[in-house]
């Protein structure tokens, strides 16, 4: 079984959104184009579209999250769905219920879409394999495996600020080993034909055989950033400091923290991204995070539109016809208007 | 009942027999003769083994029957039945039962439960340290007296090298065999797959090759120091096997086995989180798999085992790293080993030796051969039956296997334990025959 067998239905339509791996360039562009149409919606006085009216969306977060959960909630509400937020680590699972039992119980309440975050890789795949055919799953982050909606909003951000992803040099910096965001970004960037994807980290934070993913590893920040068009910083979780991954915060910041000096090695018009939450003074200096090249806050804004697009597409909204760079003018072709 | 097994192709590696040869079993359940019937021998029964292979009953070096302690997964009754249906007449169970086999009473209880069913012979391994904690030695002499064929700490690593040294020294003094599962606990970390392309792609914590080689290096140094006879269980990396091969060449008394699944699967079979491929040690790279096969060919590896670990379905219905490791492997032990013959790696008689003579020598037991006077534990299989492995073929309580849907050549038709027919293809077991002790 390949991931495509789970992720697509018989007609080749996206059924669940679990990982970027296995998606074709057109799939990604379709989502980005659809998201573009929702950007205009957010600027209107009434920010709602009725695409998911009568549907129940469950945000099932086995791991804590602020940004991702909130943007999913807003996205679902703007599509007129009913939204329920659950943090099962505080309830059912602590009583010994298995993951699939938790999902089955919620499904028995006739829910339509689960947005799942789980600390273990493969959790969303497992759920998608075992839910009834009408239920849809969106992976909101599973272990170190994938965070595909984050990668999609990152691609949206790059496109919004740089035009086409093609021919760009992109550097991803920080804890690649433990990062589901990096894995999904790498798949998205290579699928969209980025000129070069580099990963920059000390060897302790680079996965074995990372080159197999089609990236170029660097341990030296200056070399890795040279002539980059896009610099993506990753969060370094402070608990990694307790292990033997990094000697100290100070040494990490000196070597890999993004400062104005280091950013100068990248292209002059390079953009700086971060999936959040940021550790200022650890992986990124405030002057850069708040500086003119930073697009960190727009990332969050775009996150809502991108998640709306993904929800709408997998819940049966007909895909937006691909047009050439028709930003802003596209809308759902299933007859719904953006009011 | 005395028995004449006719017209079969007899393979008995210990006695160098590989050709058409009849076999005669006396009414006490021992081999009376092979080739010509002894004088005055009139068999009451006969089995026509035309176009079939007749070989010693298979010996599986590592089978968890889950009894005592984990009866929701499987029981002694279910697993010894599954074993004989797969041609396995002797199995060895590691000491990591609940509670562990660290007292003579536990060792005896397991054998008594096995005897009650009268199907396969069950030999326990005693715990090397009390409660498998790696701190205090067990009463090894008493455990030996109670029937333990060797000593092991199973998958519980002994971190304290001084304790391991003493355990080895003590065992060496009584000529006991120590069974080692080399795995450095720190390098293993929380890993659940081989550290390589797949761990990187799936974002699963990896177990590096060094987790095995570091532990093998340490263990070899202590084996050399103490002179203990040692057996390495289910090595998974080509590099660790090379280390053992070099040690064997320098004269160290070390043997090694591999599992049937490590000979056929690699990390890539994990696919997208297939928990049926979650095993410990993990499925390694294709290079490792090829290395394991080469070491079998070179004679470094002298046994293939199933490392049978039956699970209830729920144990595998969890995110990969939370699923329980292990494959229910009794039913696929012979088919997967015969596949090595189809892959032109080995001649048939050497493949049979890996399941009979090889493991018998490692355990130091009088089994796995059909010399005159030997207990008549016999496996008869049709080497040409082409069949697909389905759930209906699984008699173990554990249906956790990645091999469903595989096509195999060679299927067991009869199994005899102590001269009694305990399995015949297509027939329901006659339970009244079970109690032959």
Interface residues (C-beta under 8 A of the other chain):
Chain A: X1 X2 X3 X6 X21 X98 X99 X100 X118 X120 X121 X122 X123 X125 X126 X130 X142 X143 X144 X145 X146 X180 X183 X207 X208 X209 X210 X212 X213
Chain B: X195 X196 X197 X199 X200 X201 X202 X203 X204 X205 X206 X208 X271 X272 X273 X274 X314 X317 X318 X319 X320 X321 X322
